[in-house]
Amino acid sequence: MLDIRRLRLEPEVVRDALVKRDPELIPIVEHVLLLDKERREGLMVVNELKAERNTASKQVGELKRKGEDAEELVATMRVTGDRISEIDHKIRTIDQELQDLLLTIPNTPLDEVPGGGEDENRTEKIWGDPPTFDFEPLPHWELGTSLDILDLTRGSKISGSGFSVLKGMGARLQRGLINYFLDVHTGEHGYTEVRVPYLVTRETMIGTGQLPKFEEESYVTTRDDLWLIPTAEVPITNLHRDELLSGMDLPVRYAGYSPCFRREAGAAGKDTRGLLRMHQFDKVELVRYEHPERSREALEELTREAEVLLERLGLHHRRILISSGDLGFSGAMTYDLEAWAPAVGQWLEVSSCTTFTDYQARRANLRFRPSQSEKPIFVHTLNASGLALPRIMAALLESYQERDGTVRLPDVLHPYVGCERLTPE
């Protein structure tokens, strides 16, 4: 969440930054500032009253030692005590309201993030050339059906729309991609692999900004109030919640595979064919804790680590700098990586690479002590998909298809899948 002290000391800076996201946020910010002022004024009054009560208490003791009447002073103390209790209760109420409001305010974009909505997203670079065919390329769902590696009909039968079944070499291809991604990130990029729970507490979801903002898009088990993770970012970022790390511990770099569960409540009717928008999908996630002075540089490194995989897979792709109006709730700056799917003629987002500055760290209380003589400060968190599987599968099938209905595989996948080509079984 945002630092209340920053709101207090730089209200215009915060307002200007949030206006780039959504002008309707400003009344919420104004209300937060009014509540904060009321809280601080209440604290000032209650501290003065407590000082008066302490002085009166000493005076009562002195009067009693002298055998003098202290009833009038005791009665005054009771009134003061009642007033203190009243103000303390009011401060606790304000504290809760402030906490609830701050959880609804998104992060402020970095200065270099372009203003505007989706139309202002900026293409930073494009890699490779789109594949060309001397025949009419098939969309991935038709290829998957003809190869007998994808069964959307039975996925819908057992779970409803937005679910799929991979079978035979389709399941093997997905497993190979996951293993390849993890091997590169752990073997070359310096990440520690973790396997994390797929159900997490409400507090964990709040820590990364999924709640309360995205409650309607999340799956929850009502009996236990445990939430199915929308991404491994959620449990991995919370691994060190409420811990105080040493400056020597940074950077912390974790890579983890998980299935991801999303209701996609706001996406009804959009990209519903094939693997383009699923309620359950697999993804390898990268998460970093960085020193604040390195977080911007770390974003470039993180994005590059995801791009390397796309290049080695030989997929035509581009890097997009996301505008302030299209930026994710907790993000301060994001690059999207999009792979080209030639048969459907679309750019498919396969990774979102984000620095959250200290926004998530404040929610999850992720701190470190730079040195023994310095006070603890919040880490900066970052994450990226490295990579998301369904759309990678779609782009691979469509880009590497042959006239005879087979699909060539990139060289790097041969040892992971155990073949060079997918053919009908």
C-alpha positions as CSV (number, residue, x, y, z in Angstrom):
1,M,0.0,0.0,0.0
2,L,1.0,3.6,-0.2
3,D,3.1,5.2,2.6
4,I,0.8,7.4,4.6
5,R,3.7,9.6,5.4
6,R,4.3,10.1,1.7
7,L,0.7,11.1,1.3
8,R,1.0,13.5,4.1
9,L,4.3,15.1,3.0
10,E,3.8,15.0,-0.8
11,P,0.1,15.1,-1.4
12,E,0.3,16.9,-4.8
13,V,2.9,14.5,-6.1
14,V,0.7,11.5,-5.1
15,R,-2.4,13.1,-6.6
16,D,-0.7,13.9,-9.9
17,A,0.6,10.3,-10.1
18,L,-2.8,8.8,-9.4
19,V,-4.6,11.1,-11.8
20,K,-2.6,9.4,-14.5
21,R,-4.3,6.1,-13.5
22,D,-7.8,7.3,-12.7
23,P,-9.1,10.8,-11.6
24,E,-11.8,9.1,-9.6
25,L,-9.1,8.0,-7.1
26,I,-8.6,11.6,-5.9
27,P,-11.7,11.8,-3.6
28,I,-10.5,8.7,-1.8
29,V,-7.0,10.2,-1.4
30,E,-8.6,13.4,0.0
31,H,-10.7,11.4,2.4
32,V,-7.6,9.6,3.6
33,L,-5.8,12.9,4.2
34,L,-8.7,14.2,6.2
35,L,-8.9,11.0,8.3
36,D,-5.2,11.2,8.9
37,K,-5.4,14.8,10.1
38,E,-8.3,13.9,12.4
39,R,-6.3,11.0,13.8
40,R,-3.2,13.0,14.5
41,E,-5.3,15.8,16.1
42,G,-7.0,13.1,18.2
43,L,-3.6,11.7,19.3
44,M,-2.4,15.1,20.3
45,V,-5.5,15.7,22.4
46,V,-5.4,12.3,24.0
47,N,-1.7,12.6,24.8
48,E,-2.4,15.9,26.5
49,L,-5.2,14.4,28.5
50,K,-3.1,11.5,29.6
51,A,-0.4,13.9,30.8
52,E,-3.0,15.8,32.7
53,R,-4.3,12.5,34.2
54,N,-0.8,11.5,35.3
55,T,-0.2,14.9,36.9
56,A,-3.6,14.7,38.7
57,S,-2.9,11.2,39.9
58,K,0.3,12.4,41.5
59,Q,-1.6,15.3,43.1
60,V,-4.2,12.8,44.5
61,G,-1.5,10.8,46.0
62,E,0.0,13.8,47.7
63,L,-3.4,15.0,49.0
64,K,-4.1,11.5,50.5
65,R,-0.7,11.4,52.2
66,K,-1.5,14.7,53.8
67,G,-4.9,13.5,54.9
68,E,-6.7,16.1,52.7
69,D,-9.8,15.6,50.6
70,A,-9.1,14.5,47.0
71,E,-12.6,13.7,45.8
72,E,-13.0,16.7,43.6
73,L,-9.7,15.9,41.8
74,V,-10.7,12.1,41.6
75,A,-14.0,13.1,40.0
76,T,-12.2,15.3,37.5
77,M,-9.8,12.3,36.7
78,R,-12.8,10.1,36.0
79,V,-14.2,12.6,33.5
80,T,-10.7,12.9,31.9
81,G,-10.5,9.1,31.8
82,D,-13.9,8.8,30.1
83,R,-12.8,11.4,27.5
84,I,-9.5,9.5,26.9
85,S,-11.5,6.2,26.3
86,E,-13.8,8.0,23.9
87,I,-10.9,9.5,21.9
88,D,-9.0,6.2,21.9
89,H,-12.0,4.4,20.5
90,K,-12.4,7.0,17.8
91,I,-8.7,6.7,16.9
92,R,-9.0,2.9,16.6
93,T,-12.1,3.4,14.3
94,I,-10.2,5.8,12.2
95,D,-7.2,3.5,12.0
96,Q,-9.4,0.7,10.7
97,E,-11.0,3.0,8.1
98,L,-7.6,4.3,7.0
99,Q,-6.3,0.7,6.6
100,D,-9.4,-0.3,4.6
101,L,-9.1,2.8,2.3
102,L,-5.4,2.5,1.7
103,L,-5.9,-1.1,0.6
104,T,-8.1,0.2,-2.2
105,I,-5.6,2.8,-3.6
106,P,-3.3,1.4,-6.3
107,N,0.4,2.0,-6.6
108,T,1.7,5.3,-8.1
109,P,3.3,4.8,-11.6
110,L,7.0,5.7,-12.1
111,D,7.6,8.9,-13.9
112,E,8.7,7.2,-17.1
113,V,5.4,5.3,-17.4
114,P,3.3,6.9,-20.3
115,G,0.0,8.4,-19.3
116,G,-3.3,7.4,-20.8
117,G,-5.1,4.1,-21.4
118,E,-4.5,1.0,-23.4
119,D,-4.0,2.9,-26.7
120,E,-1.0,4.7,-25.2
121,N,0.8,1.4,-24.4
122,R,4.2,1.7,-26.2
123,T,6.0,-0.9,-28.2
124,E,9.6,-0.8,-27.0
125,K,11.1,-3.5,-29.4
126,I,10.2,-6.3,-31.7
127,W,12.2,-9.5,-32.1
128,G,12.3,-11.7,-35.1
129,D,10.0,-11.9,-38.1
130,P,6.5,-13.4,-38.3
131,P,6.3,-16.9,-39.7
132,T,5.1,-17.2,-43.3
133,F,3.3,-20.1,-44.9
134,D,2.6,-21.4,-48.4
135,F,-0.7,-22.8,-47.1
136,E,-3.6,-21.6,-44.9
137,P,-2.3,-22.0,-41.3
138,L,-4.7,-23.6,-38.8
139,P,-5.5,-22.1,-35.4
140,H,-4.0,-24.0,-32.5
141,W,-7.3,-25.6,-31.4
142,E,-7.8,-27.2,-34.7
143,L,-4.1,-28.4,-34.7
144,G,-4.4,-29.7,-31.2
145,T,-7.6,-31.7,-32.1
146,S,-6.1,-33.1,-35.3
147,L,-2.9,-34.1,-33.4
148,D,-5.0,-35.6,-30.6
149,I,-3.1,-33.6,-28.0
150,L,-5.8,-31.1,-26.9
151,D,-9.4,-31.9,-25.8
152,L,-11.4,-28.8,-25.2
153,T,-14.8,-30.6,-25.3
154,R,-14.0,-32.9,-22.4
155,G,-12.4,-30.1,-20.5
156,S,-15.7,-28.2,-20.7
157,K,-17.6,-31.4,-19.8
158,I,-15.8,-32.0,-16.6
159,S,-15.3,-28.4,-15.4
160,G,-17.2,-26.0,-17.6
161,S,-16.0,-23.5,-20.1
162,G,-12.5,-22.1,-19.7
163,F,-10.9,-25.5,-19.0
164,S,-9.0,-27.9,-21.2
165,V,-7.4,-31.3,-21.2
166,L,-3.9,-31.9,-22.7
167,K,-3.2,-35.5,-23.6
168,G,-0.4,-37.6,-24.9
169,M,2.3,-35.5,-26.5
170,G,0.4,-32.3,-25.6
171,A,0.8,-33.1,-21.9
172,R,4.4,-34.1,-22.5
173,L,5.1,-30.8,-24.4
174,Q,3.7,-28.7,-21.5
175,R,5.7,-30.6,-18.9
176,G,8.8,-30.2,-21.1
177,L,8.3,-26.4,-21.4
178,I,7.9,-26.1,-17.6
179,N,11.1,-28.1,-17.0
180,Y,13.0,-26.1,-19.6
181,F,11.9,-22.8,-18.2
182,L,12.8,-23.8,-14.6
183,D,16.2,-25.2,-15.8
184,V,17.1,-21.9,-17.5
185,H,16.1,-19.7,-14.6
186,T,17.8,-21.8,-11.9
187,G,20.8,-22.8,-13.9
188,E,21.6,-19.6,-15.7
189,H,19.7,-16.7,-14.0
190,G,20.5,-17.5,-10.4
191,Y,17.0,-18.3,-9.1
192,T,16.2,-20.8,-6.3
193,E,13.3,-23.1,-7.3
194,V,10.4,-23.4,-4.8
195,R,7.2,-25.4,-4.8
196,V,4.5,-23.5,-2.9
197,P,0.9,-24.2,-1.8
198,Y,-1.8,-23.5,-4.2
199,L,-4.3,-22.5,-1.5
200,V,-3.4,-19.4,0.6
201,T,-5.0,-17.3,3.4
202,R,-6.8,-14.1,2.9
203,E,-3.9,-12.3,4.5
204,T,-1.6,-13.7,1.9
205,M,-3.9,-12.4,-0.9
206,I,-4.0,-9.0,0.7
207,G,-0.2,-8.9,0.9
208,T,0.3,-8.9,-2.9
209,G,-2.7,-6.7,-3.7
210,Q,-5.1,-9.4,-5.0
211,L,-7.6,-8.5,-2.2
212,P,-9.8,-6.7,-1.8
213,K,-9.5,-5.4,-5.4
214,F,-9.8,-8.7,-7.3
215,E,-12.1,-10.6,-4.9
216,E,-14.7,-11.2,-7.7
217,E,-12.1,-12.7,-10.0
218,S,-10.7,-15.1,-7.5
219,Y,-11.7,-18.6,-6.4
220,V,-12.2,-19.2,-2.7
221,T,-13.1,-22.2,-0.5
222,T,-15.8,-20.8,1.7
223,R,-15.5,-23.3,4.6
224,D,-11.8,-22.5,5.3
225,D,-11.5,-19.1,3.6
226,L,-8.6,-20.4,1.6
227,W,-8.0,-18.8,-1.8
228,L,-6.8,-20.6,-4.9
229,I,-3.8,-18.7,-6.2
230,P,-4.2,-16.6,-9.3
231,T,-0.4,-16.9,-9.8
232,A,2.6,-18.3,-7.8
233,E,3.6,-14.6,-7.2
234,V,1.1,-14.6,-4.3
235,P,2.6,-17.4,-2.1
236,I,6.2,-16.7,-3.2
237,T,6.1,-13.0,-2.4
238,N,4.7,-13.8,1.0
239,L,7.3,-16.4,1.9
240,H,9.2,-13.8,4.0
241,R,6.2,-11.8,5.2
242,D,6.7,-10.2,8.6
243,E,10.4,-11.1,8.5
244,L,13.4,-8.8,8.9
245,L,16.0,-9.8,6.4
246,S,19.7,-8.7,6.3
247,G,21.0,-6.5,3.6
248,M,23.4,-9.4,2.9
249,D,20.3,-11.5,2.0
250,L,19.4,-9.4,-1.0
251,P,18.7,-9.9,-3.8
252,V,16.3,-12.8,-3.1
253,R,15.3,-14.6,-6.3
254,Y,12.7,-17.4,-6.5
255,A,11.4,-19.3,-9.4
256,G,8.3,-21.5,-9.0
257,Y,5.9,-23.5,-11.1
258,S,2.2,-23.6,-10.3
259,P,-1.2,-23.9,-11.8
260,C,-3.1,-20.6,-11.7
261,F,-6.8,-20.1,-11.1
262,R,-8.7,-17.0,-12.3
263,R,-12.4,-16.5,-12.8
264,E,-11.7,-13.8,-15.4
265,A,-15.0,-12.1,-14.2
266,G,-14.5,-9.1,-16.4
267,A,-13.6,-11.0,-19.6
268,A,-16.9,-12.7,-20.6
269,G,-17.0,-13.4,-24.3
270,K,-13.4,-12.2,-25.0
271,D,-10.8,-14.6,-26.6
272,T,-12.9,-17.7,-25.6
273,R,-11.6,-20.0,-28.4
274,G,-8.9,-22.5,-27.7
275,L,-6.2,-21.7,-25.0
276,L,-6.4,-17.9,-25.2
277,R,-8.2,-17.4,-21.9
278,M,-8.5,-20.1,-19.4
279,H,-9.8,-20.3,-15.8
280,Q,-6.9,-22.7,-14.9
281,F,-3.5,-22.6,-16.6
282,D,0.1,-23.4,-15.8
283,K,2.9,-20.8,-15.4
284,V,6.5,-20.5,-14.2
285,E,6.8,-17.4,-12.0
286,L,9.9,-15.3,-11.1
287,V,9.9,-13.2,-8.0
288,R,12.6,-10.9,-6.7
289,Y,13.2,-9.0,-3.4
290,E,15.6,-6.1,-4.3
291,H,17.3,-3.2,-2.6
292,P,15.3,0.0,-3.5
293,E,18.3,1.4,-5.3
294,R,18.4,-1.6,-7.7
295,S,14.7,-2.2,-8.4
296,R,14.5,-0.2,-11.6
297,E,17.7,-2.0,-12.9
298,A,16.3,-5.3,-11.7
299,L,13.1,-4.8,-13.8
300,E,15.3,-4.7,-17.0
301,E,17.1,-7.8,-15.9
302,L,13.9,-9.6,-15.1
303,T,12.3,-8.7,-18.4
304,R,15.4,-9.8,-20.3
305,E,15.3,-13.2,-18.5
306,A,11.8,-13.8,-19.8
307,E,12.7,-12.6,-23.3
308,V,15.6,-15.0,-23.5
309,L,13.2,-17.9,-23.4
310,L,11.1,-16.5,-26.3
311,E,14.2,-16.0,-28.4
312,R,15.4,-19.6,-27.8
313,L,11.9,-20.9,-28.7
314,G,12.2,-18.8,-31.9
315,L,8.9,-17.0,-31.3
316,H,8.3,-13.7,-33.0
317,H,7.5,-11.3,-30.0
318,R,7.5,-7.8,-28.8
319,R,8.0,-5.8,-25.6
320,I,5.3,-3.3,-24.6
321,L,5.7,-0.6,-21.9
322,I,2.3,-0.4,-20.2
323,S,0.6,3.0,-19.8
324,S,-0.6,4.3,-16.4
325,G,-4.3,3.7,-17.2
326,D,-3.6,0.1,-18.2
327,L,-1.2,-0.7,-15.4
328,G,-2.0,-3.5,-12.9
329,F,-3.3,-2.4,-9.5
330,S,-0.1,-3.0,-7.5
331,G,2.4,-2.2,-10.2
332,A,4.6,0.9,-10.6
333,M,5.9,0.0,-14.0
334,T,5.3,-3.0,-16.3
335,Y,6.6,-4.5,-19.5
336,D,4.3,-7.0,-21.2
337,L,5.9,-9.6,-23.5
338,E,3.6,-10.7,-26.3
339,A,4.2,-13.6,-28.7
340,W,2.7,-13.6,-32.2
341,A,0.1,-16.3,-33.0
342,P,0.0,-16.3,-36.8
343,A,-3.2,-18.3,-37.4
344,V,-5.4,-16.3,-35.1
345,G,-3.5,-13.1,-36.1
346,Q,-3.0,-11.9,-32.5
347,W,-0.3,-10.8,-30.2
348,L,-0.7,-13.0,-27.1
349,E,0.5,-11.8,-23.7
350,V,2.9,-14.5,-22.3
351,S,4.6,-12.5,-19.6
352,S,4.0,-9.4,-17.5
353,C,7.2,-8.1,-15.9
354,T,6.6,-5.6,-13.0
355,T,8.3,-3.6,-10.3
356,F,6.0,-2.9,-7.4
357,T,8.5,-0.7,-5.6
358,D,7.7,-0.9,-1.9
359,Y,3.9,-1.2,-2.4
360,Q,3.6,-5.0,-1.8
361,A,6.3,-4.9,0.9
362,R,4.2,-2.5,3.0
363,R,1.2,-4.7,2.7
364,A,3.1,-7.8,3.6
365,N,5.7,-6.2,6.0
366,L,8.7,-7.3,4.0
367,R,11.7,-5.4,5.4
368,F,15.5,-5.6,5.5
369,R,18.2,-3.9,7.5
370,P,20.8,-2.5,5.1
371,S,23.5,-2.7,7.7
372,Q,23.8,-3.3,11.5
373,S,23.9,0.5,12.2
374,E,20.9,1.3,9.9
375,K,17.1,1.2,10.5
376,P,15.0,-1.4,8.7
377,I,13.4,-0.4,5.4
378,F,11.0,-2.1,3.0
379,V,12.4,-4.2,0.2
380,H,11.2,-3.6,-3.4
381,T,9.4,-6.6,-5.0
382,L,9.3,-7.6,-8.6
383,N,7.8,-10.4,-10.5
384,A,7.5,-11.8,-14.1
385,S,5.9,-14.7,-15.8
386,G,8.8,-16.9,-17.1
387,L,6.6,-18.0,-18.9
388,A,2.8,-18.6,-19.0
389,L,2.1,-21.8,-20.7
390,P,-1.3,-21.8,-22.6
391,R,-0.5,-18.9,-24.9
392,I,3.1,-20.2,-25.4
393,M,1.6,-23.5,-26.5
394,A,-0.8,-21.7,-28.9
395,A,2.0,-19.6,-30.4
396,L,4.3,-22.6,-30.8
397,L,1.7,-24.8,-32.5
398,E,0.6,-22.1,-34.9
399,S,4.2,-20.9,-35.7
400,Y,5.8,-24.3,-36.3
401,Q,3.0,-26.1,-38.1
402,E,3.7,-27.8,-41.5
403,R,1.5,-28.3,-44.5
404,D,1.0,-32.0,-43.6
405,G,-0.5,-31.1,-40.2
406,T,2.6,-31.9,-38.1
407,V,4.3,-29.4,-35.9
408,R,8.1,-29.0,-35.7
409,L,9.5,-28.3,-32.2
410,P,12.3,-25.8,-31.5
411,D,15.7,-27.4,-31.0
412,V,15.9,-26.5,-27.3
413,L,12.8,-28.6,-26.6
414,H,13.9,-31.8,-28.2
415,P,15.6,-33.3,-25.1
416,Y,12.7,-32.2,-22.9
417,V,9.9,-33.6,-25.1
418,G,11.8,-36.6,-26.5
419,C,11.0,-35.9,-30.2
420,E,11.6,-33.3,-32.9
421,R,8.0,-33.2,-34.3
422,L,4.4,-33.6,-33.2
423,T,2.5,-36.0,-35.4
424,P,-1.0,-37.4,-35.3
425,E,-1.1,-40.6,-33.2
